[in-house]
Amino acid sequence: MTAVAQPGSPSAAEAPRRGERTRRIIAYALLIGYALLMFVPFAWSISTSFKPNSEVFQLNWIPEQPTIDGYVTAWTELDPGLPRLFLNSFIIAGAVTLGNLILGSFAGYAFARLQFWGRDVLFVLVLATLMIPDQLRVVPVYNLLIGLGLVGRGVEAYIGIILILVISGTSIFLLRQYFLSIPRDLEEAARIDGAGYLQTFLRIMLPLASPALAAVAILQFQGTWNGFFWPVILLRDRDLWTLPLALAQFQDLY
């Protein structure tokens, strides 16, 4: 007779584990396959970068005549050069990211925890700015920057771009929502110990919001680094160009 596994026997406990292990293996296999599929365009770009112009449109992964002329051309023929372009982009993206972290954290904490007249209405207005595209506000913003003397061929154009992007509704919204998820008991305990609003924010709330701050920093730095609209309008001096501007010119050339 065939033995029947009892509910408490090792074989009965092993069956759910095997099913879970099988599901995990299938999930990992699908994720790895999807990751490899997403990696194909990047690998093809790397392969193409080592091909001469005569092989660019050939469907071969390994170049028949590998060359680094493309890298030499990109490093030497861009005006300004790549090091300057990277520096320009880093200055703007770093300043914008830092501004969003500082101003966004203060504004997010105020909207989440402080009670003041018109708070909800003001927050709705902040969210409404997310629905206004840059193309719709370019004329008034440009006229305002001209009045402030922040449009020209000097570094003042950098200041203009930074002032436009130094705080965004997205940063305020993300940080506000995260501050709302932090228990109020921590703030009440800090106030019992004699901490004020600013001390509570700096010593209690801000360290706890490090995941949200990291997310805002990544989103803002990447978005500003890839930004094209405001730099192409405000940066008249070629030496102040960011990397996307030069790459657009380079793409048109080749």
Disulfide bonds with the S-S distance in Angstrom:
none
